[in-house]
Amino acid sequence: MAKVEILNEVTDGEIDNWCLCFQECIYHYDDGTSEDGFRFIWRRPDGSLQAARGQARIPDPETLFRLTNLAAQAGWFTI
């Protein structure tokens, strides 16, 4: 298991009151190790996160590129 620490997040708005988010995270594992990484995750209308075994459906390529571009513009997602 892992506890996820969210460092940065972008979203491109709501879809039926749900928001698809792109996050920069640190995954803290039970064995004391940690790894940096990124994830897509849905945020419910109440603001809580929808954990779905580490997967979030990305509706289309445009959404993928829009979210990664927003993160790049915010300065935390660079290649």
N, CA, C and O atoms as CSV, one atom per row, in Angstrom:
chain,resi,resn,atom,element,x,y,z
A,1,MET,N,N,0.830,-1.176,0.000
A,1,MET,CA,C,0.000,0.000,0.000
A,1,MET,C,C,0.876,1.242,0.000
A,1,MET,O,O,2.050,1.205,0.369
A,2,ALA,N,N,0.268,2.342,-0.426
A,2,ALA,CA,C,1.000,3.595,-0.483
A,2,ALA,C,C,0.101,4.745,-0.044
A,2,ALA,O,O,-1.104,4.747,-0.297
A,3,LYS,N,N,0.701,5.701,0.605
A,3,LYS,CA,C,0.046,6.966,0.893
A,3,LYS,C,C,0.556,7.937,-0.153
A,3,LYS,O,O,1.758,8.001,-0.410
A,4,VAL,N,N,-0.348,8.693,-0.758
A,4,VAL,CA,C,0.030,9.599,-1.838
A,4,VAL,C,C,0.016,11.034,-1.327
A,4,VAL,O,O,-0.986,11.513,-0.797
A,5,GLU,N,N,1.150,11.707,-1.498
A,5,GLU,CA,C,1.288,13.128,-1.162
A,5,GLU,C,C,1.200,13.916,-2.465
A,5,GLU,O,O,2.038,13.748,-3.351
A,6,ILE,N,N,0.199,14.766,-2.583
A,6,ILE,CA,C,-0.001,15.561,-3.792
A,6,ILE,C,C,0.827,16.832,-3.688
A,6,ILE,O,O,0.660,17.616,-2.754
A,7,LEU,N,N,1.725,17.032,-4.654
A,7,LEU,CA,C,2.571,18.231,-4.677
A,7,LEU,C,C,1.951,19.343,-5.504
A,7,LEU,O,O,1.970,20.506,-5.102
A,8,ASN,N,N,1.399,18.986,-6.666
A,8,ASN,CA,C,0.796,19.951,-7.582
A,8,ASN,C,C,-0.382,19.292,-8.284
A,8,ASN,O,O,-0.429,18.070,-8.428
A,9,GLU,N,N,-1.347,20.126,-8.725
A,9,GLU,CA,C,-2.526,19.605,-9.409
A,9,GLU,C,C,-3.051,20.634,-10.393
A,9,GLU,O,O,-3.066,21.832,-10.109
A,10,VAL,N,N,-3.485,20.151,-11.562
A,10,VAL,CA,C,-4.220,20.985,-12.508
A,10,VAL,C,C,-5.481,20.227,-12.909
A,10,VAL,O,O,-5.530,18.998,-12.865
A,11,THR,N,N,-6.496,20.989,-13.301
A,11,THR,CA,C,-7.732,20.429,-13.824
A,11,THR,C,C,-8.234,21.365,-14.907
A,11,THR,O,O,-7.967,22.566,-14.874
A,12,ASP,N,N,-8.959,20.816,-15.862
A,12,ASP,CA,C,-9.456,21.692,-16.936
A,12,ASP,C,C,-10.951,21.932,-16.815
A,12,ASP,O,O,-11.612,22.244,-17.805
A,13,GLY,N,N,-11.485,21.790,-15.618
A,13,GLY,CA,C,-12.889,22.094,-15.398
A,13,GLY,C,C,-13.690,20.870,-15.014
A,13,GLY,O,O,-13.134,19.810,-14.729
A,14,GLU,N,N,-14.981,21.025,-15.010
A,14,GLU,CA,C,-15.867,19.985,-14.537
A,14,GLU,C,C,-16.564,19.270,-15.682
A,14,GLU,O,O,-16.895,19.874,-16.703
A,15,ILE,N,N,-16.782,17.974,-15.496
A,15,ILE,CA,C,-17.609,17.180,-16.391
A,15,ILE,C,C,-18.699,16.599,-15.514
A,15,ILE,O,O,-18.441,15.690,-14.724
A,16,ASP,N,N,-19.936,17.119,-15.645
A,16,ASP,CA,C,-21.043,16.682,-14.782
A,16,ASP,C,C,-20.671,16.774,-13.310
A,16,ASP,O,O,-20.966,15.867,-12.532
A,17,ASN,N,N,-20.023,17.868,-12.931
A,17,ASN,CA,C,-19.592,18.141,-11.558
A,17,ASN,C,C,-18.425,17.286,-11.088
A,17,ASN,O,O,-18.046,17.375,-9.920
A,18,TRP,N,N,-17.848,16.471,-11.940
A,18,TRP,CA,C,-16.620,15.734,-11.631
A,18,TRP,C,C,-15.485,16.432,-12.356
A,18,TRP,O,O,-15.695,16.960,-13.448
A,19,CYS,N,N,-14.283,16.453,-11.781
A,19,CYS,CA,C,-13.118,17.072,-12.406
A,19,CYS,C,C,-12.042,16.011,-12.628
A,19,CYS,O,O,-11.718,15.243,-11.722
A,20,LEU,N,N,-11.496,15.978,-13.841
A,20,LEU,CA,C,-10.336,15.130,-14.094
A,20,LEU,C,C,-9.101,15.946,-13.753
A,20,LEU,O,O,-8.914,17.053,-14.258
A,21,CYS,N,N,-8.258,15.386,-12.888
A,21,CYS,CA,C,-7.072,16.090,-12.411
A,21,CYS,C,C,-5.809,15.372,-12.870
A,21,CYS,O,O,-5.789,14.149,-13.010
A,22,PHE,N,N,-4.767,16.142,-13.099
A,22,PHE,CA,C,-3.426,15.632,-13.344
A,22,PHE,C,C,-2.584,16.112,-12.178
A,22,PHE,O,O,-2.531,17.308,-11.891
A,23,GLN,N,N,-1.919,15.170,-11.500
A,23,GLN,CA,C,-1.207,15.507,-10.277
A,23,GLN,C,C,0.242,15.053,-10.311
A,23,GLN,O,O,0.577,14.011,-10.876
A,24,GLU,N,N,1.097,15.866,-9.688
A,24,GLU,CA,C,2.462,15.465,-9.369
A,24,GLU,C,C,2.434,14.984,-7.923
A,24,GLU,O,O,1.929,15.682,-7.044
A,25,CYS,N,N,2.973,13.797,-7.676
A,25,CYS,CA,C,2.825,13.163,-6.368
A,25,CYS,C,C,4.130,12.540,-5.886
A,25,CYS,O,O,5.071,12.323,-6.649
A,26,ILE,N,N,4.143,12.263,-4.589
A,26,ILE,CA,C,5.131,11.371,-4.000
A,26,ILE,C,C,4.347,10.199,-3.415
A,26,ILE,O,O,3.421,10.391,-2.628
A,27,TYR,N,N,4.726,8.990,-3.807
A,27,TYR,CA,C,4.098,7.778,-3.291
A,27,TYR,C,C,4.946,7.269,-2.128
A,27,TYR,O,O,6.102,6.892,-2.321
A,28,HIS,N,N,4.379,7.255,-0.923
A,28,HIS,CA,C,5.063,6.793,0.278
A,28,HIS,C,C,4.568,5.377,0.580
A,28,HIS,O,O,3.394,5.181,0.895
A,29,TYR,N,N,5.459,4.399,0.483
A,29,TYR,CA,C,5.087,2.992,0.652
A,29,TYR,C,C,5.255,2.534,2.092
A,29,TYR,O,O,6.023,3.114,2.859
A,30,ASP,N,N,4.523,1.481,2.445
A,30,ASP,CA,C,4.552,0.939,3.803
A,30,ASP,C,C,5.939,0.472,4.232
A,30,ASP,O,O,6.242,0.453,5.425
A,31,ASP,N,N,6.782,0.095,3.273
A,31,ASP,CA,C,8.120,-0.389,3.624
A,31,ASP,C,C,9.117,0.745,3.886
A,31,ASP,O,O,10.305,0.497,4.089
A,32,GLY,N,N,8.626,1.987,3.878
A,32,GLY,CA,C,9.472,3.132,4.173
A,32,GLY,C,C,10.101,3.786,2.955
A,32,GLY,O,O,10.751,4.822,3.089
A,33,THR,N,N,9.927,3.211,1.769
A,33,THR,CA,C,10.470,3.809,0.553
A,33,THR,C,C,9.460,4.785,-0.039
A,33,THR,O,O,8.291,4.800,0.349
A,34,SER,N,N,9.921,5.588,-0.969
A,34,SER,CA,C,9.025,6.512,-1.663
A,34,SER,C,C,9.492,6.690,-3.100
A,34,SER,O,O,10.662,6.485,-3.423
A,35,GLU,N,N,8.551,7.076,-3.955
A,35,GLU,CA,C,8.837,7.346,-5.370
A,35,GLU,C,C,8.062,8.572,-5.811
A,35,GLU,O,O,6.916,8.778,-5.412
A,36,ASP,N,N,8.704,9.384,-6.640
A,36,ASP,CA,C,8.032,10.520,-7.267
A,36,ASP,C,C,7.268,10.014,-8.483
A,36,ASP,O,O,7.649,9.010,-9.086
A,37,GLY,N,N,6.193,10.706,-8.845
A,37,GLY,CA,C,5.463,10.304,-10.035
A,37,GLY,C,C,4.316,11.245,-10.349
A,37,GLY,O,O,4.150,12.286,-9.714
A,38,PHE,N,N,3.532,10.859,-11.338
A,38,PHE,CA,C,2.391,11.630,-11.811
A,38,PHE,C,C,1.199,10.699,-11.922
A,38,PHE,O,O,1.361,9.490,-12.087
A,39,ARG,N,N,-0.013,11.267,-11.830
A,39,ARG,CA,C,-1.210,10.463,-12.025
A,39,ARG,C,C,-2.361,11.333,-12.500
A,39,ARG,O,O,-2.397,12.542,-12.271
A,40,PHE,N,N,-3.292,10.680,-13.166
A,40,PHE,CA,C,-4.582,11.262,-13.485
A,40,PHE,C,C,-5.572,10.657,-12.506
A,40,PHE,O,O,-5.529,9.454,-12.250
A,41,ILE,N,N,-6.466,11.474,-11.954
A,41,ILE,CA,C,-7.452,10.978,-11.004
A,41,ILE,C,C,-8.686,11.877,-11.059
A,41,ILE,O,O,-8.575,13.081,-11.286
A,42,TRP,N,N,-9.847,11.290,-10.851
A,42,TRP,CA,C,-11.097,12.052,-10.837
A,42,TRP,C,C,-11.370,12.592,-9.448
A,42,TRP,O,O,-11.153,11.909,-8.448
A,43,ARG,N,N,-11.854,13.840,-9.397
A,43,ARG,CA,C,-12.276,14.460,-8.141
A,43,ARG,C,C,-13.803,14.543,-8.174
A,43,ARG,O,O,-14.384,15.085,-9.114
A,44,ARG,N,N,-14.440,14.002,-7.143
A,44,ARG,CA,C,-15.903,13.983,-7.039
A,44,ARG,C,C,-16.459,15.392,-6.799
A,44,ARG,O,O,-15.708,16.305,-6.457
A,45,PRO,N,N,-17.768,15.568,-6.977
A,45,PRO,CA,C,-18.378,16.883,-6.718
A,45,PRO,C,C,-18.148,17.396,-5.300
A,45,PRO,O,O,-18.126,18.608,-5.085
A,46,ASP,N,N,-17.974,16.489,-4.314
A,46,ASP,CA,C,-17.729,16.931,-2.937
A,46,ASP,C,C,-16.262,17.258,-2.660
A,46,ASP,O,O,-15.903,17.617,-1.539
A,47,GLY,N,N,-15.409,17.130,-3.697
A,47,GLY,CA,C,-13.995,17.458,-3.562
A,47,GLY,C,C,-13.107,16.284,-3.218
A,47,GLY,O,O,-11.884,16.409,-3.272
A,48,SER,N,N,-13.684,15.139,-2.865
A,48,SER,CA,C,-12.874,13.962,-2.550
A,48,SER,C,C,-12.375,13.308,-3.839
A,48,SER,O,O,-12.913,13.548,-4.920
A,49,LEU,N,N,-11.351,12.490,-3.709
A,49,LEU,CA,C,-10.756,11.829,-4.866
A,49,LEU,C,C,-11.384,10.459,-5.090
A,49,LEU,O,O,-11.715,9.761,-4.131
A,50,GLN,N,N,-11.547,10.078,-6.341
A,50,GLN,CA,C,-12.096,8.783,-6.722
A,50,GLN,C,C,-10.941,7.845,-7.040
A,50,GLN,O,O,-10.468,7.791,-8.175
A,51,ALA,N,N,-10.493,7.109,-6.033
A,51,ALA,CA,C,-9.424,6.131,-6.253
A,51,ALA,C,C,-10.031,4.919,-6.941
A,51,ALA,O,O,-11.013,4.352,-6.461
A,52,ALA,N,N,-9.451,4.527,-8.056
A,52,ALA,CA,C,-9.979,3.395,-8.828
A,52,ALA,C,C,-8.829,2.474,-9.201
A,52,ALA,O,O,-8.514,2.305,-10.379
A,53,ARG,N,N,-8.200,1.876,-8.187
A,53,ARG,CA,C,-7.069,0.976,-8.396
A,53,ARG,C,C,-5.971,1.637,-9.231
A,53,ARG,O,O,-5.319,0.990,-10.051
A,54,GLY,N,N,-5.783,2.933,-9.004
A,54,GLY,CA,C,-4.713,3.652,-9.675
A,54,GLY,C,C,-4.997,4.057,-11.104
A,54,GLY,O,O,-4.096,4.504,-11.813
A,55,GLN,N,N,-6.256,3.907,-11.543
A,55,GLN,CA,C,-6.560,4.227,-12.928
A,55,GLN,C,C,-7.660,5.271,-13.005
A,55,GLN,O,O,-8.590,5.278,-12.199
A,56,ALA,N,N,-7.537,6.147,-13.983
A,56,ALA,CA,C,-8.573,7.127,-14.277
A,56,ALA,C,C,-8.771,7.145,-15.778
A,56,ALA,O,O,-7.810,7.270,-16.536
A,57,ARG,N,N,-10.010,7.021,-16.205
A,57,ARG,CA,C,-10.293,7.060,-17.648
A,57,ARG,C,C,-10.082,8.474,-18.146
A,57,ARG,O,O,-10.662,9.421,-17.614
A,58,ILE,N,N,-9.257,8.617,-19.162
A,58,ILE,CA,C,-9.031,9.906,-19.802
A,58,ILE,C,C,-9.934,9.919,-21.034
A,58,ILE,O,O,-9.775,9.073,-21.914
A,59,PRO,N,N,-10.877,10.856,-21.117
A,59,PRO,CA,C,-11.917,10.773,-22.134
A,59,PRO,C,C,-11.443,10.873,-23.585
A,59,PRO,O,O,-12.073,10.307,-24.478
A,60,ASP,N,N,-10.345,11.584,-23.828
A,60,ASP,CA,C,-9.886,11.732,-25.206
A,60,ASP,C,C,-8.475,12.314,-25.207
A,60,ASP,O,O,-8.027,12.854,-24.195
A,61,PRO,N,N,-7.768,12.205,-26.344
A,61,PRO,CA,C,-6.397,12.731,-26.410
A,61,PRO,C,C,-6.314,14.233,-26.128
A,61,PRO,O,O,-5.334,14.709,-25.554
A,62,GLU,N,N,-7.339,14.969,-26.532
A,62,GLU,CA,C,-7.316,16.415,-26.306
A,62,GLU,C,C,-7.248,16.743,-24.819
A,62,GLU,O,O,-6.532,17.660,-24.416
A,63,THR,N,N,-7.988,15.998,-24.003
A,63,THR,CA,C,-7.974,16.219,-22.562
A,63,THR,C,C,-6.598,15.898,-21.989
A,63,THR,O,O,-6.088,16.642,-21.151
A,64,LEU,N,N,-6.001,14.811,-22.429
A,64,LEU,CA,C,-4.650,14.438,-21.995
A,64,LEU,C,C,-3.665,15.570,-22.277
A,64,LEU,O,O,-2.919,15.985,-21.390
A,65,PHE,N,N,-3.665,16.064,-23.505
A,65,PHE,CA,C,-2.734,17.130,-23.876
A,65,PHE,C,C,-3.060,18.437,-23.172
A,65,PHE,O,O,-2.147,19.166,-22.783
A,66,ARG,N,N,-4.337,18.749,-23.000
A,66,ARG,CA,C,-4.726,19.992,-22.334
A,66,ARG,C,C,-4.219,19.997,-20.890
A,66,ARG,O,O,-3.664,20.995,-20.429
A,67,LEU,N,N,-4.410,18.879,-20.172
A,67,LEU,CA,C,-3.977,18.831,-18.776
A,67,LEU,C,C,-2.455,18.865,-18.644
A,67,LEU,O,O,-1.926,19.561,-17.777
A,68,THR,N,N,-1.752,18.127,-19.488
A,68,THR,CA,C,-0.287,18.162,-19.397
A,68,THR,C,C,0.249,19.535,-19.809
A,68,THR,O,O,1.252,19.990,-19.259
A,69,ASN,N,N,-0.398,20.198,-20.759
A,69,ASN,CA,C,0.016,21.551,-21.132
A,69,ASN,C,C,-0.243,22.544,-20.005
A,69,ASN,O,O,0.576,23.433,-19.770
A,70,LEU,N,N,-1.375,22.409,-19.301
A,70,LEU,CA,C,-1.635,23.279,-18.150
A,70,LEU,C,C,-0.570,23.091,-17.078
A,70,LEU,O,O,-0.110,24.061,-16.477
A,71,ALA,N,N,-0.178,21.841,-16.839
A,71,ALA,CA,C,0.871,21.567,-15.852
A,71,ALA,C,C,2.205,22.156,-16.297
A,71,ALA,O,O,2.953,22.685,-15.475
A,72,ALA,N,N,2.508,22.069,-17.580
A,72,ALA,CA,C,3.749,22.662,-18.104
A,72,ALA,C,C,3.718,24.179,-17.947
A,72,ALA,O,O,4.723,24.782,-17.570
A,73,GLN,N,N,2.569,24.805,-18.235
A,73,GLN,CA,C,2.445,26.251,-18.081
A,73,GLN,C,C,2.594,26.664,-16.613
A,73,GLN,O,O,3.093,27.749,-16.313
A,74,ALA,N,N,2.158,25.791,-15.707
A,74,ALA,CA,C,2.297,26.078,-14.276
A,74,ALA,C,C,3.735,25.866,-13.797
A,74,ALA,O,O,4.083,26.264,-12.685
A,75,GLY,N,N,4.575,25.238,-14.637
A,75,GLY,CA,C,5.996,25.117,-14.348
A,75,GLY,C,C,6.435,23.855,-13.642
A,75,GLY,O,O,7.608,23.734,-13.290
A,76,TRP,N,N,5.526,22.899,-13.419
A,76,TRP,CA,C,5.925,21.692,-12.687
A,76,TRP,C,C,5.939,20.423,-13.528
A,76,TRP,O,O,6.269,19.354,-13.013
A,77,PHE,N,N,5.595,20.512,-14.791
A,77,PHE,CA,C,5.647,19.340,-15.673
A,77,PHE,C,C,6.453,19.738,-16.908
A,77,PHE,O,O,5.949,20.411,-17.806
A,78,THR,N,N,7.717,19.307,-16.933
A,78,THR,CA,C,8.594,19.657,-18.043
A,78,THR,C,C,9.284,18.422,-18.571
A,78,THR,O,O,9.503,17.452,-17.846
A,79,ILE,N,N,9.618,18.471,-19.830
A,79,ILE,CA,C,10.329,17.354,-20.476
A,79,ILE,C,C,11.772,17.753,-20.679
A,79,ILE,O,O,12.560,16.968,-21.207
